[in-house]
Amino acid sequence: MYYLFSCRELALAKRFQEVIYQQYHYQIDIRQQDDYFHLYLINDSPESLDNTQQLVAEFMQNPDAAKFNQAEWQSANTVSFAQIYRPFIQGSIGLNWQHLFSSKFTFLITLVCIVIYGTTWLNSEIIFDTFHFPELPAQSSDIWRYLSHTLVHLSIPHLVFNLLWWWIFAGLIERLQGIHRIVLIYLVAGVASGFAQYFASGIGFFGLSGVVYAVLGYVWIESRFNQQKIFDVPIGFSWFLIIGIVSGFFSPLIGLSMGNSAHIAGLCTGCVLAGVDIWWNRSKSQ
């Protein structure tokens, strides 16, 4: 067994694994340790080493080159919807703690939301006054307020529902595409959904749901239009998003208040970011 290289993104490791198999039928073993995926050549004969090392050099220089992407498309190598939750489970019992905490930014936001919700039991008025979206123009210089509203939740169901989807899908994006991608989605969607809801209802809104819809929209567009097929979700996933948005318009009839403007803005933001990402990767590979 011969060590080749390491990378932070599982999708890149699997892409190189497929390229080597299609071209030479060599076996590549991928092993995860901490935040890195380490690649090893199993059949390390002198000829296989020479061939593989040459491809390693080309791949490290430009992993998005057309010939590498083409091999991945032909393999139909995807992350299935069932695999979204499987990495968190070890065998038939027990949690895979390494995977649970491997998505550092996803875990950080989850932890902060839980801690802040706990503090609202001590003094909710201070939390709400400190973290709400800025009341423009008087509080426009309070920079933290453009994102802090995403970290506050008003009830346990509100907290659990948002963090469940955030933990699963944001963690999936972070593991497969890197921490920079999920941080970008959080920042852009947090601000965009905040502005949308502010102009619709004022400052009286809190929660991560706008960002959650951005994450869901990002995964949906990537699964439909990215030829690399990093994500693979069921066809009915789009109906789940549509039903969620439509139900927000009727929620006041049953006594529920939902920030539907934030949901719509978040969903659109996630879709646009995914579209830009797909276009950028295609332009680089040409």
N, C-alpha and C positions, 0 to 999 in steps of 0.2 A: 504494500500500500504506500502511495506517494502523495505527500501534501502538495496541493496546487496553489490555492489562494483562499482568502476569506472576504466576505462581504456582509453588509448589514441587512440586505433585502433578500428575502426568500425567493421572490420572483426572479431575481437575477441569477441566483444559484441554480434554480430549476431550469432556467433558460440555457445556461451553459451545459448543464447535465444532459439536456435534450439534444443540443447541438453535437456534443461528443458522441452520443449514442447513435444519432442518425447518420453521422459521417463515418464513424469508425467502429461502431458497436462496442465501444469501451464502456465499462461500468464506472460511474462516479458515485461515491458515497458522500452524502451531505450530513454533517453533524453540527448541532447547535451547541454553543457554549457562550453563556452570558448574552450579549447582544449581537453576536456574530454567527454566521453560518460558514463552516469550514469545509472545503471540498477536497476529497482524496480520490486519487486514481487507484482503482482496485487492481487491474491487470497492468502492472508496471514493468513490462518488458522494455528493452532499450528502444524498440521501434515505437511502441505506444507512448513512451515518455517524450520522444522527439516530436511526434505528431501533436500530442496534447499541449506541450509547452509552447509550440508555435501558435496554436489557437488561443492559449491563455494570453499571450502577449497582445494578439489582435483584439481579443474580447475586452481586456482591461483598458485598452486605448479607446475603444468605442463599442460598448455593449449594446447600443441601440442601432448598430449597423443593420442594413436590410437583410443580410444573409443570416444573422443571428435571430432576428425577429421572425423571418420566414420559417425557420426550423421550429420555432415555438408554436406558430400558428398551425403548422402541419400536424403537430403532435396532439392538438386539442388539449393541451396541458392546462387545466383550470383548477381553481379552488372552488369546489362545489358548495352549495348552500349548507349541506350537512356538515361540511368541514369548518363552518363558522364556529360551531361550539365544540367540536371534537378536540381541538388543541388544549382545551381547558380540562379535559378528563384523562386520567391515567387508568388504562385498563377498564375494568368494570366498576371499580370503586375508587374513591379518593379524588382529590383535585390535583391538577398539575400546577403546582405553585410557581414553577419556573415560568410557565406561559402566562399565568395570571398576572405576574408583575413584570413581564418582559416589555409591555407597552407602557413606558414610563410616563409619557404625557397623558395618556388616557387614564392611567391610575392616579396621577396628580390631580387632575380635574375632578375625578370621582371622589377622592379623599377630601378635597377642599369643599365640595358641595355638601358632603356629609357633615364635616366639621361646622360649616356655617349654619346648616340647618339645626344642628345641636345648640348653637349659641342663640338661635332665635327663641328657644325656650327660656333663656335667661333674660333677654331684653330684645324683643322683636322690633321695637320702635327704633332703637339705635341702628340695628342692622338694616332695616328698610330705608332709613334716612341716609345712611352712608353708602349703600350699594345701588340705589335706584338709578335709572338712566338719567343723564343730566337734563335738567329743566332749562331749555334753551331760551334766551342766550345767557342767562345769568350764571349757569354752571358749566358753560361750554369749555372752560379751562380745566375742569375736573376730569382729567384724561381717564382715570381708572373706571369712571362710571360707564364708559362706552362698552365695557366688557363685564364689569362686576355684576350687572343685573342677571347675567347667565348663571351665576353661582348660587343664587338664592332661590329656595323653593318654599312653598306655602303649606304643604301638607305631606304626609308620608306617601300617599299614592302618587302625588305629583313628583316627588323625589325619586321613588322607586321606578316609575314608568320611564322617566327621562334617563336615569342612570343605567337602566337595563339595556336600552337601545344604544346609548352612548358606549357602554362597556363592550358590547358585542361588535358593533360596526366600526366605531372609531378605533378600537383595538385591532380589528382586522386590517384597516387601512394603514395603521402605524406599523404593524408587523410586516406587511407585504410591500409597502411603498415608502416607509421611512418616517421618522418623527417630523421632518420638515413639512411633509404633506399634510399631516393632521393638524399641526400647529397653524399652517396657513388657512386651512378650512375653518378652524375655530376662530381665528382673528377676524377674517373677512365676514364670515356668517354672523358672528356675534355682533359686530358693528352694524351690518346691513339689516339684520332682523330687528335690532334695537331701534334704528331710525324708522323702519316701517311701522313698528308697533307704537312708537312714540307719536307719530303723526296721525295714527288711527285712534289712539285712546289716551294719550298723555303718558305720564310717568308711572302710572299704577300697574306695572307688569313685572314679573320676574320669571326665571326658569331657563333651563338649557334647551327647551324644545325647539327653538329656532335653529340652533346649531345642530341638534339631532336630525331635524329634517334636512339640513344641508348635507350631513353625513350620509343619510339614506339616499338623497338625490344623487350624490356623487357616486355611490356604489352602483346605483341603478343605471346611470348613463355609461359608466365604465363597463358594466356587464353587457350592455346592449351594443355599444359602438366601438369599443376598444378591441382591435383585432388580436391583441395579445391575450385577451380573455383571462386576465388575472382574477377577476371576480366572476362568479357564475351564480345567479339567483333565479328563482322560479319565475315563470311568465307572470303569475299572479301578483308578483311583488309590486308592479306598477299600480294595480288596483288597490293594494293596501295603502299606498301613498295618496291616491285619489280619494278613497273613502275617508281617510284621516283628515284631509283638507275639507271635504264637503261636510263632514260631521261637525266641523268647527263653526260653520254658519248656523247650524241648527241647535248648537249646545245651549244658547240662552233660553230656548223653549223648555228645557228640562232643568233649568236652574244652574247650569255650569257656565263659567266664564273662561273662554279659551282665547289665547292670543293668536288668532288666525292670521293676522297680518304678518306676524313674526314667522309663523309656519310657512306661509307662502313665500315670503322673502328668503327664508332659509333654504327652502326647497329649490327655488330658482338659482340662488347663489351656488349651491352644491352642484347643480346641473351645469351651470356656466363654467365653474372651475374644472369640472371633469371634461367638458368640451374643449377648453383651452389646453388642458393637459394632453388630451388625445391628439389634438392638432399639432402641438409642439413636438411630441414624440414622433409623429409621422413625418414632420418636416425635417427633423434631425436624421431620420433613417433613410431619407431619399438621397 
